[in-house]
Amino acid sequence: MRFCFLVALLCLGAVHAAFADPPQNESDAGAVSDESKFTFDGIWKPKGAMLSGVLIPPPALKAITLKINKNKYEVAVEGEDHSDIGMFTLDPTTTP
């Protein structure tokens, strides 16, 4: 189950990286304030992932669901009888 959490965090990191780029010119300056309002809360499905250098096949990706609420997460995989549940923190002083 820790594998699922790792996959989910990798996907989440990719989403955050897309929002973390600084503005390239003054016309993009408004984007910075919009990204600070972004929250990770919600239900997430991975679009792609690798494990030990091997791409995870689409049917396995479709079975994984990540739910985030504040600083708590739950990773569920269809067909498994339990979820990986835990807490996390983000370090705003680092970049991907």
Biopython code that builds the backbone (N, CA, C, O; Angstrom):
import numpy as np
from Bio.PDB.StructureBuilder import StructureBuilder

atoms = [
    (1, "MET", "N", (0.820, -1.188, 0.000)),
    (1, "MET", "CA", (0.000, 0.000, 0.000)),
    (1, "MET", "C", (0.868, 1.257, 0.000)),
    (1, "MET", "O", (0.460, 2.288, -0.537)),
    (2, "ARG", "N", (2.051, 1.184, 0.592)),
    (2, "ARG", "CA", (2.962, 2.334, 0.571)),
    (2, "ARG", "C", (3.316, 2.684, -0.873)),
    (2, "ARG", "O", (3.560, 3.848, -1.190)),
    (3, "PHE", "N", (3.345, 1.687, -1.736)),
    (3, "PHE", "CA", (3.594, 1.896, -3.157)),
    (3, "PHE", "C", (2.545, 2.838, -3.729)),
    (3, "PHE", "O", (2.872, 3.755, -4.482)),
    (4, "CYS", "N", (1.290, 2.613, -3.374)),
    (4, "CYS", "CA", (0.199, 3.447, -3.896)),
    (4, "CYS", "C", (0.360, 4.890, -3.436)),
    (4, "CYS", "O", (0.143, 5.826, -4.205)),
    (5, "PHE", "N", (0.744, 5.060, -2.167)),
    (5, "PHE", "CA", (0.939, 6.408, -1.653)),
    (5, "PHE", "C", (2.080, 7.092, -2.397)),
    (5, "PHE", "O", (1.982, 8.271, -2.736)),
    (6, "LEU", "N", (3.161, 6.359, -2.652)),
    (6, "LEU", "CA", (4.292, 6.915, -3.380)),
    (6, "LEU", "C", (3.861, 7.348, -4.780)),
    (6, "LEU", "O", (4.221, 8.434, -5.233)),
    (7, "VAL", "N", (3.100, 6.514, -5.456)),
    (7, "VAL", "CA", (2.612, 6.840, -6.790)),
    (7, "VAL", "C", (1.740, 8.092, -6.729)),
    (7, "VAL", "O", (1.868, 8.989, -7.562)),
    (8, "ALA", "N", (0.866, 8.142, -5.749)),
    (8, "ALA", "CA", (-0.031, 9.285, -5.616)),
    (8, "ALA", "C", (0.755, 10.566, -5.339)),
    (8, "ALA", "O", (0.451, 11.614, -5.909)),
    (9, "LEU", "N", (1.750, 10.491, -4.481)),
    (9, "LEU", "CA", (2.544, 11.677, -4.190)),
    (9, "LEU", "C", (3.339, 12.132, -5.404)),
    (9, "LEU", "O", (3.490, 13.333, -5.628)),
    (10, "LEU", "N", (3.845, 11.196, -6.186)),
    (10, "LEU", "CA", (4.562, 11.573, -7.401)),
    (10, "LEU", "C", (3.641, 12.315, -8.352)),
    (10, "LEU", "O", (4.032, 13.320, -8.946)),
    (11, "CYS", "N", (2.429, 11.827, -8.497)),
    (11, "CYS", "CA", (1.454, 12.499, -9.366)),
    (11, "CYS", "C", (1.103, 13.870, -8.817)),
    (11, "CYS", "O", (0.982, 14.841, -9.565)),
    (12, "LEU", "N", (0.943, 13.937, -7.511)),
    (12, "LEU", "CA", (0.602, 15.191, -6.861)),
    (12, "LEU", "C", (1.741, 16.190, -7.011)),
    (12, "LEU", "O", (1.500, 17.377, -7.229)),
    (13, "GLY", "N", (2.969, 15.723, -6.896)),
    (13, "GLY", "CA", (4.125, 16.590, -7.084)),
    (13, "GLY", "C", (4.163, 17.168, -8.479)),
    (13, "GLY", "O", (4.536, 18.327, -8.665)),
    (14, "ALA", "N", (3.786, 16.380, -9.453)),
    (14, "ALA", "CA", (3.761, 16.860, -10.831)),
    (14, "ALA", "C", (2.714, 17.953, -11.001)),
    (14, "ALA", "O", (2.939, 18.926, -11.721)),
    (15, "VAL", "N", (1.578, 17.795, -10.343)),
    (15, "VAL", "CA", (0.528, 18.818, -10.406)),
    (15, "VAL", "C", (1.025, 20.089, -9.745)),
    (15, "VAL", "O", (0.834, 21.183, -10.277)),
    (16, "HIS", "N", (1.668, 19.956, -8.578)),
    (16, "HIS", "CA", (2.178, 21.130, -7.878)),
    (16, "HIS", "C", (3.243, 21.828, -8.705)),
    (16, "HIS", "O", (3.279, 23.058, -8.752)),
    (17, "ALA", "N", (4.101, 21.074, -9.353)),
    (17, "ALA", "CA", (5.167, 21.661, -10.170)),
    (17, "ALA", "C", (4.581, 22.513, -11.292)),
    (17, "ALA", "O", (5.159, 23.536, -11.658)),
    (18, "ALA", "N", (3.458, 22.108, -11.830)),
    (18, "ALA", "CA", (2.818, 22.862, -12.904)),
    (18, "ALA", "C", (2.341, 24.223, -12.412)),
    (18, "ALA", "O", (2.278, 25.178, -13.187)),
    (19, "PHE", "N", (2.004, 24.315, -11.127)),
    (19, "PHE", "CA", (1.521, 25.561, -10.560)),
    (19, "PHE", "C", (2.639, 26.368, -9.902)),
    (19, "PHE", "O", (2.425, 27.524, -9.538)),
    (20, "ALA", "N", (3.816, 25.787, -9.744)),
    (20, "ALA", "CA", (4.881, 26.431, -8.979)),
    (20, "ALA", "C", (5.815, 27.297, -9.821)),
    (20, "ALA", "O", (6.680, 27.962, -9.250)),
    (21, "ASP", "N", (5.687, 27.323, -11.141)),
    (21, "ASP", "CA", (6.583, 28.118, -11.967)),
    (21, "ASP", "C", (6.345, 29.603, -11.727)),
    (21, "ASP", "O", (5.197, 30.046, -11.711)),
    (22, "PRO", "N", (7.413, 30.381, -11.539)),
    (22, "PRO", "CA", (7.244, 31.823, -11.345)),
    (22, "PRO", "C", (6.820, 32.491, -12.642)),
    (22, "PRO", "O", (7.060, 31.946, -13.720)),
    (23, "PRO", "N", (6.194, 33.660, -12.560)),
    (23, "PRO", "CA", (5.763, 34.344, -13.774)),
    (23, "PRO", "C", (6.970, 34.756, -14.614)),
    (23, "PRO", "O", (8.007, 35.138, -14.072)),
    (24, "GLN", "N", (6.831, 34.677, -15.940)),
    (24, "GLN", "CA", (7.914, 35.004, -16.846)),
    (24, "GLN", "C", (7.948, 36.494, -17.191)),
    (24, "GLN", "O", (8.996, 37.017, -17.569)),
    (25, "ASN", "N", (6.823, 37.172, -17.066)),
    (25, "ASN", "CA", (6.788, 38.610, -17.331)),
    (25, "ASN", "C", (5.691, 39.234, -16.475)),
    (25, "ASN", "O", (4.985, 38.533, -15.750)),
    (26, "GLU", "N", (5.553, 40.552, -16.563)),
    (26, "GLU", "CA", (4.590, 41.245, -15.700)),
    (26, "GLU", "C", (3.149, 40.837, -15.983)),
    (26, "GLU", "O", (2.318, 40.880, -15.076)),
    (27, "SER", "N", (2.830, 40.443, -17.209)),
    (27, "SER", "CA", (1.455, 40.060, -17.525)),
    (27, "SER", "C", (1.071, 38.758, -16.830)),
    (27, "SER", "O", (-0.114, 38.479, -16.650)),
    (28, "ASP", "N", (2.076, 37.951, -16.432)),
    (28, "ASP", "CA", (1.813, 36.706, -15.729)),
    (28, "ASP", "C", (1.796, 36.888, -14.217)),
    (28, "ASP", "O", (1.558, 35.919, -13.496)),
    (29, "ALA", "N", (2.038, 38.088, -13.714)),
    (29, "ALA", "CA", (2.162, 38.312, -12.274)),
    (29, "ALA", "C", (0.907, 37.909, -11.514)),
    (29, "ALA", "O", (1.001, 37.491, -10.360)),
    (30, "GLY", "N", (-0.261, 38.022, -12.128)),
    (30, "GLY", "CA", (-1.506, 37.628, -11.454)),
    (30, "GLY", "C", (-1.569, 36.151, -11.183)),
    (30, "GLY", "O", (-2.290, 35.730, -10.278)),
    (31, "ALA", "N", (-0.842, 35.341, -11.929)),
    (31, "ALA", "CA", (-0.862, 33.891, -11.751)),
    (31, "ALA", "C", (-0.291, 33.489, -10.399)),
    (31, "ALA", "O", (-0.694, 32.466, -9.845)),
    (32, "VAL", "N", (0.641, 34.271, -9.855)),
    (32, "VAL", "CA", (1.247, 33.926, -8.573)),
    (32, "VAL", "C", (0.200, 33.944, -7.476)),
    (32, "VAL", "O", (0.159, 33.028, -6.654)),
    (33, "SER", "N", (-0.648, 34.964, -7.442)),
    (33, "SER", "CA", (-1.661, 35.022, -6.395)),
    (33, "SER", "C", (-2.691, 33.907, -6.580)),
    (33, "SER", "O", (-3.221, 33.393, -5.595)),
    (34, "ASP", "N", (-2.983, 33.522, -7.833)),
    (34, "ASP", "CA", (-3.925, 32.437, -8.067)),
    (34, "ASP", "C", (-3.373, 31.103, -7.573)),
    (34, "ASP", "O", (-4.118, 30.295, -7.019)),
    (35, "GLU", "N", (-2.071, 30.862, -7.769)),
    (35, "GLU", "CA", (-1.500, 29.586, -7.355)),
    (35, "GLU", "C", (-1.458, 29.464, -5.840)),
    (35, "GLU", "O", (-1.520, 28.353, -5.315)),
    (36, "SER", "N", (-1.354, 30.583, -5.123)),
    (36, "SER", "CA", (-1.324, 30.510, -3.664)),
    (36, "SER", "C", (-2.680, 30.085, -3.107)),
    (36, "SER", "O", (-2.765, 29.647, -1.959)),
    (37, "LYS", "N", (-3.732, 30.208, -3.896)),
    (37, "LYS", "CA", (-5.069, 29.791, -3.474)),
    (37, "LYS", "C", (-5.320, 28.315, -3.775)),
    (37, "LYS", "O", (-6.322, 27.755, -3.332)),
    (38, "PHE", "N", (-4.420, 27.684, -4.525)),
    (38, "PHE", "CA", (-4.587, 26.286, -4.912)),
    (38, "PHE", "C", (-4.478, 25.384, -3.689)),
    (38, "PHE", "O", (-3.560, 25.530, -2.882)),
    (39, "THR", "N", (-5.407, 24.461, -3.556)),
    (39, "THR", "CA", (-5.334, 23.469, -2.489)),
    (39, "THR", "C", (-5.325, 22.084, -3.119)),
    (39, "THR", "O", (-5.810, 21.888, -4.234)),
    (40, "PHE", "N", (-4.772, 21.140, -2.395)),
    (40, "PHE", "CA", (-4.705, 19.778, -2.881)),
    (40, "PHE", "C", (-5.932, 18.971, -2.470)),
    (40, "PHE", "O", (-6.078, 17.819, -2.879)),
    (41, "ASP", "N", (-6.811, 19.559, -1.670)),
    (41, "ASP", "CA", (-7.989, 18.834, -1.200)),
    (41, "ASP", "C", (-8.815, 18.341, -2.380)),
    (41, "ASP", "O", (-9.027, 19.055, -3.360)),
    (42, "GLY", "N", (-9.273, 17.104, -2.258)),
    (42, "GLY", "CA", (-10.105, 16.538, -3.305)),
    (42, "GLY", "C", (-9.769, 15.091, -3.566)),
    (42, "GLY", "O", (-9.038, 14.453, -2.809)),
    (43, "ILE", "N", (-10.316, 14.590, -4.650)),
    (43, "ILE", "CA", (-10.089, 13.206, -5.065)),
    (43, "ILE", "C", (-9.251, 13.242, -6.331)),
    (43, "ILE", "O", (-9.587, 13.938, -7.290)),
    (44, "TRP", "N", (-8.156, 12.486, -6.328)),
    (44, "TRP", "CA", (-7.188, 12.500, -7.411)),
    (44, "TRP", "C", (-7.028, 11.115, -8.010)),
    (44, "TRP", "O", (-7.071, 10.107, -7.304)),
    (45, "LYS", "N", (-6.841, 11.080, -9.326)),
    (45, "LYS", "CA", (-6.551, 9.843, -10.046)),
    (45, "LYS", "C", (-5.218, 10.040, -10.771)),
    (45, "LYS", "O", (-5.033, 11.062, -11.432)),
    (46, "PRO", "N", (-4.290, 9.091, -10.665)),
    (46, "PRO", "CA", (-3.010, 9.246, -11.352)),
    (46, "PRO", "C", (-3.168, 9.123, -12.868)),
    (46, "PRO", "O", (-3.966, 8.326, -13.361)),
    (47, "LYS", "N", (-2.406, 9.916, -13.582)),
    (47, "LYS", "CA", (-2.399, 9.858, -15.049)),
    (47, "LYS", "C", (-1.244, 9.005, -15.559)),
    (47, "LYS", "O", (-1.290, 8.507, -16.684)),
    (48, "GLY", "N", (-0.218, 8.835, -14.745)),
    (48, "GLY", "CA", (0.937, 8.033, -15.123)),
    (48, "GLY", "C", (1.847, 7.878, -13.926)),
    (48, "GLY", "O", (1.860, 8.728, -13.036)),
    (49, "ALA", "N", (2.603, 6.808, -13.898)),
    (49, "ALA", "CA", (3.534, 6.565, -12.800)),
    (49, "ALA", "C", (4.523, 5.487, -13.208)),
    (49, "ALA", "O", (4.272, 4.690, -14.112)),
    (50, "MET", "N", (5.661, 5.487, -12.511)),
    (50, "MET", "CA", (6.694, 4.475, -12.730)),
    (50, "MET", "C", (7.046, 3.850, -11.386)),
    (50, "MET", "O", (7.003, 4.507, -10.346)),
    (51, "LEU", "N", (7.388, 2.584, -11.431)),
    (51, "LEU", "CA", (7.873, 1.875, -10.257)),
    (51, "LEU", "C", (9.103, 1.102, -10.676)),
    (51, "LEU", "O", (9.024, 0.229, -11.541)),
    (52, "SER", "N", (10.240, 1.411, -10.074)),
    (52, "SER", "CA", (11.519, 0.767, -10.427)),
    (52, "SER", "C", (11.825, 0.902, -11.910)),
    (52, "SER", "O", (12.345, -0.030, -12.524)),
    (53, "GLY", "N", (11.509, 2.053, -12.489)),
    (53, "GLY", "CA", (11.817, 2.302, -13.879)),
    (53, "GLY", "C", (10.854, 1.700, -14.875)),
    (53, "GLY", "O", (11.082, 1.784, -16.081)),
    (54, "VAL", "N", (9.779, 1.092, -14.396)),
    (54, "VAL", "CA", (8.798, 0.450, -15.267)),
    (54, "VAL", "C", (7.482, 1.223, -15.171)),
    (54, "VAL", "O", (6.990, 1.490, -14.075)),
    (55, "LEU", "N", (6.919, 1.577, -16.325)),
    (55, "LEU", "CA", (5.620, 2.263, -16.327)),
    (55, "LEU", "C", (4.538, 1.359, -15.769)),
    (55, "LEU", "O", (4.479, 0.170, -16.081)),
    (56, "ILE", "N", (3.688, 1.936, -14.945)),
    (56, "ILE", "CA", (2.555, 1.188, -14.400)),
    (56, "ILE", "C", (1.471, 1.166, -15.475)),
    (56, "ILE", "O", (1.142, 2.213, -16.033)),
    (57, "PRO", "N", (0.913, 0.002, -15.774)),
    (57, "PRO", "CA", (-0.081, -0.082, -16.856)),
    (57, "PRO", "C", (-1.378, 0.674, -16.515)),
    (57, "PRO", "O", (-1.751, 0.781, -15.347)),
    (58, "PRO", "N", (-2.054, 1.194, -17.543)),
    (58, "PRO", "CA", (-3.285, 1.968, -17.330)),
    (58, "PRO", "C", (-4.339, 1.280, -16.454)),
    (58, "PRO", "O", (-4.950, 1.963, -15.633)),
    (59, "PRO", "N", (-4.589, -0.032, -16.578)),
    (59, "PRO", "CA", (-5.607, -0.622, -15.699)),
    (59, "PRO", "C", (-5.243, -0.505, -14.210)),
    (59, "PRO", "O", (-6.125, -0.328, -13.369)),
    (60, "ALA", "N", (-3.953, -0.604, -13.888)),
    (60, "ALA", "CA", (-3.533, -0.457, -12.496)),
    (60, "ALA", "C", (-3.698, 0.986, -12.039)),
    (60, "ALA", "O", (-4.080, 1.231, -10.894)),
    (61, "LEU", "N", (-3.416, 1.943, -12.916)),
    (61, "LEU", "CA", (-3.586, 3.353, -12.570)),
    (61, "LEU", "C", (-5.053, 3.677, -12.293)),
    (61, "LEU", "O", (-5.369, 4.417, -11.361)),
    (62, "LYS", "N", (-5.937, 3.120, -13.105)),
    (62, "LYS", "CA", (-7.367, 3.389, -12.933)),
    (62, "LYS", "C", (-7.895, 2.878, -11.602)),
    (62, "LYS", "O", (-8.904, 3.375, -11.102)),
    (63, "ALA", "N", (-7.225, 1.892, -11.026)),
    (63, "ALA", "CA", (-7.682, 1.303, -9.766)),
    (63, "ALA", "C", (-7.254, 2.111, -8.551)),
    (63, "ALA", "O", (-7.736, 1.854, -7.448)),
    (64, "ILE", "N", (-6.356, 3.089, -8.723)),
    (64, "ILE", "CA", (-5.821, 3.864, -7.601)),
    (64, "ILE", "C", (-6.579, 5.176, -7.454)),
    (64, "ILE", "O", (-6.812, 5.878, -8.438)),
    (65, "THR", "N", (-6.967, 5.507, -6.216)),
    (65, "THR", "CA", (-7.621, 6.772, -5.912)),
    (65, "THR", "C", (-6.966, 7.386, -4.686)),
    (65, "THR", "O", (-6.780, 6.717, -3.669)),
    (66, "LEU", "N", (-6.618, 8.660, -4.786)),
    (66, "LEU", "CA", (-6.047, 9.408, -3.667)),
    (66, "LEU", "C", (-7.057, 10.445, -3.221)),
    (66, "LEU", "O", (-7.539, 11.237, -4.031)),
    (67, "LYS", "N", (-7.379, 10.445, -1.935)),
    (67, "LYS", "CA", (-8.264, 11.464, -1.358)),
    (67, "LYS", "C", (-7.445, 12.292, -0.383)),
    (67, "LYS", "O", (-6.765, 11.749, 0.488)),
    (68, "ILE", "N", (-7.513, 13.615, -0.532)),
    (68, "ILE", "CA", (-6.792, 14.521, 0.355)),
    (68, "ILE", "C", (-7.785, 15.471, 0.997)),
    (68, "ILE", "O", (-8.642, 16.046, 0.328)),
    (69, "ASN", "N", (-7.653, 15.625, 2.313)),
    (69, "ASN", "CA", (-8.461, 16.567, 3.072)),
    (69, "ASN", "C", (-7.540, 17.231, 4.089)),
    (69, "ASN", "O", (-7.137, 16.614, 5.075)),
    (70, "LYS", "N", (-7.216, 18.494, 3.835)),
    (70, "LYS", "CA", (-6.262, 19.255, 4.656)),
    (70, "LYS", "C", (-4.900, 18.560, 4.618)),
    (70, "LYS", "O", (-4.269, 18.527, 3.561)),
    (71, "ASN", "N", (-4.431, 18.007, 5.729)),
    (71, "ASN", "CA", (-3.134, 17.336, 5.750)),
    (71, "ASN", "C", (-3.267, 15.826, 5.904)),
    (71, "ASN", "O", (-2.312, 15.155, 6.293)),
    (72, "LYS", "N", (-4.443, 15.289, 5.602)),
    (72, "LYS", "CA", (-4.674, 13.850, 5.700)),
    (72, "LYS", "C", (-4.902, 13.275, 4.311)),
    (72, "LYS", "O", (-5.485, 13.925, 3.442)),
    (73, "TYR", "N", (-4.437, 12.057, 4.115)),
    (73, "TYR", "CA", (-4.618, 11.402, 2.829)),
    (73, "TYR", "C", (-5.151, 9.981, 3.028)),
    (73, "TYR", "O", (-5.000, 9.377, 4.090)),
    (74, "GLU", "N", (-5.773, 9.477, 1.975)),
    (74, "GLU", "CA", (-6.205, 8.079, 1.913)),
    (74, "GLU", "C", (-5.994, 7.591, 0.491)),
    (74, "GLU", "O", (-6.508, 8.180, -0.460)),
    (75, "VAL", "N", (-5.243, 6.523, 0.353)),
    (75, "VAL", "CA", (-5.023, 5.910, -0.954)),
    (75, "VAL", "C", (-5.763, 4.580, -0.957)),
    (75, "VAL", "O", (-5.506, 3.707, -0.128)),
    (76, "ALA", "N", (-6.682, 4.442, -1.902)),
    (76, "ALA", "CA", (-7.451, 3.205, -2.030)),
    (76, "ALA", "C", (-7.160, 2.579, -3.388)),
    (76, "ALA", "O", (-6.985, 3.271, -4.391)),
    (77, "VAL", "N", (-7.115, 1.263, -3.390)),
    (77, "VAL", "CA", (-6.931, 0.511, -4.628)),
    (77, "VAL", "C", (-8.108, -0.440, -4.748)),
    (77, "VAL", "O", (-8.371, -1.237, -3.847)),
    (78, "GLU", "N", (-8.816, -0.351, -5.870)),
    (78, "GLU", "CA", (-9.964, -1.238, -6.082)),
    (78, "GLU", "C", (-9.527, -2.682, -5.938)),
    (78, "GLU", "O", (-8.475, -3.078, -6.440)),
    (79, "GLY", "N", (-10.342, -3.467, -5.248)),
    (79, "GLY", "CA", (-10.045, -4.876, -5.071)),
    (79, "GLY", "C", (-9.277, -5.178, -3.793)),
    (79, "GLY", "O", (-9.141, -6.342, -3.418)),
    (80, "GLU", "N", (-8.768, -4.143, -3.113)),
    (80, "GLU", "CA", (-8.087, -4.353, -1.838)),
    (80, "GLU", "C", (-9.050, -4.018, -0.713)),
    (80, "GLU", "O", (-9.901, -3.139, -0.848)),
    (81, "ASP", "N", (-8.905, -4.731, 0.403)),
    (81, "ASP", "CA", (-9.860, -4.568, 1.492)),
    (81, "ASP", "C", (-9.470, -3.483, 2.497)),
    (81, "ASP", "O", (-10.177, -3.294, 3.488)),
    (82, "HIS", "N", (-8.377, -2.772, 2.274)),
    (82, "HIS", "CA", (-7.973, -1.708, 3.184)),
    (82, "HIS", "C", (-7.311, -0.573, 2.395)),
    (82, "HIS", "O", (-6.835, -0.763, 1.276)),
    (83, "SER", "N", (-7.298, 0.612, 3.014)),
    (83, "SER", "CA", (-6.690, 1.781, 2.398)),
    (83, "SER", "C", (-5.431, 2.160, 3.161)),
    (83, "SER", "O", (-5.265, 1.780, 4.321)),
    (84, "ASP", "N", (-4.557, 2.897, 2.522)),
    (84, "ASP", "CA", (-3.395, 3.479, 3.189)),
    (84, "ASP", "C", (-3.828, 4.866, 3.650)),
    (84, "ASP", "O", (-4.163, 5.721, 2.829)),
    (85, "ILE", "N", (-3.821, 5.087, 4.954)),
    (85, "ILE", "CA", (-4.290, 6.338, 5.537)),
    (85, "ILE", "C", (-3.148, 6.954, 6.326)),
    (85, "ILE", "O", (-2.426, 6.248, 7.031)),
    (86, "GLY", "N", (-2.978, 8.267, 6.212)),
    (86, "GLY", "CA", (-1.925, 8.926, 6.961)),
    (86, "GLY", "C", (-2.029, 10.436, 6.880)),
    (86, "GLY", "O", (-3.034, 10.987, 6.432)),
    (87, "MET", "N", (-0.962, 11.096, 7.326)),
    (87, "MET", "CA", (-0.887, 12.549, 7.331)),
    (87, "MET", "C", (0.386, 12.966, 6.594)),
    (87, "MET", "O", (1.332, 12.185, 6.492)),
    (88, "PHE", "N", (0.409, 14.192, 6.083)),
    (88, "PHE", "CA", (1.577, 14.703, 5.389)),
    (88, "PHE", "C", (1.715, 16.193, 5.650)),
    (88, "PHE", "O", (0.772, 16.847, 6.095)),
    (89, "THR", "N", (2.905, 16.724, 5.366)),
    (89, "THR", "CA", (3.139, 18.159, 5.411)),
    (89, "THR", "C", (3.891, 18.557, 4.144)),
    (89, "THR", "O", (4.679, 17.781, 3.602)),
    (90, "LEU", "N", (3.637, 19.761, 3.689)),
    (90, "LEU", "CA", (4.342, 20.302, 2.530)),
    (90, "LEU", "C", (5.330, 21.351, 3.016)),
    (90, "LEU", "O", (5.015, 22.141, 3.906)),
    (91, "ASP", "N", (6.520, 21.360, 2.436)),
    (91, "ASP", "CA", (7.542, 22.331, 2.787)),
    (91, "ASP", "C", (7.554, 23.413, 1.715)),
    (91, "ASP", "O", (8.089, 23.185, 0.630)),
    (92, "PRO", "N", (6.979, 24.589, 1.985)),
    (92, "PRO", "CA", (6.894, 25.636, 0.975)),
    (92, "PRO", "C", (8.233, 26.269, 0.638)),
    (92, "PRO", "O", (8.318, 27.052, -0.308)),
    (93, "THR", "N", (9.294, 25.947, 1.395)),
    (93, "THR", "CA", (10.606, 26.533, 1.134)),
    (93, "THR", "C", (11.380, 25.766, 0.073)),
    (93, "THR", "O", (12.465, 26.197, -0.317)),
    (94, "THR", "N", (10.852, 24.635, -0.408)),
    (94, "THR", "CA", (11.553, 23.852, -1.412)),
    (94, "THR", "C", (10.819, 23.903, -2.742)),
    (94, "THR", "O", (9.639, 24.247, -2.802)),
    (95, "THR", "N", (11.526, 23.557, -3.797)),
    (95, "THR", "CA", (10.910, 23.443, -5.116)),
    (95, "THR", "C", (11.179, 22.043, -5.641)),
    (95, "THR", "O", (12.172, 21.418, -5.269)),
    (96, "PRO", "N", (10.308, 21.554, -6.494)),
    (96, "PRO", "CA", (10.485, 20.191, -7.006)),
    (96, "PRO", "C", (11.808, 19.999, -7.724)),
    (96, "PRO", "O", (12.095, 18.903, -8.207)),
]
sb = StructureBuilder()
sb.init_structure("model")
sb.init_model(0)
sb.init_chain("A")
sb.init_seg("    ")
for serial, (resi, resn, name, xyz) in enumerate(atoms, 1):
    if name == "N":
        sb.init_residue(resn, " ", resi, " ")
    sb.init_atom(name, np.array(xyz, "f"), 0.0, 1.0, " ", f" {name:<3s}", serial, name[0])
structure = sb.get_structure()
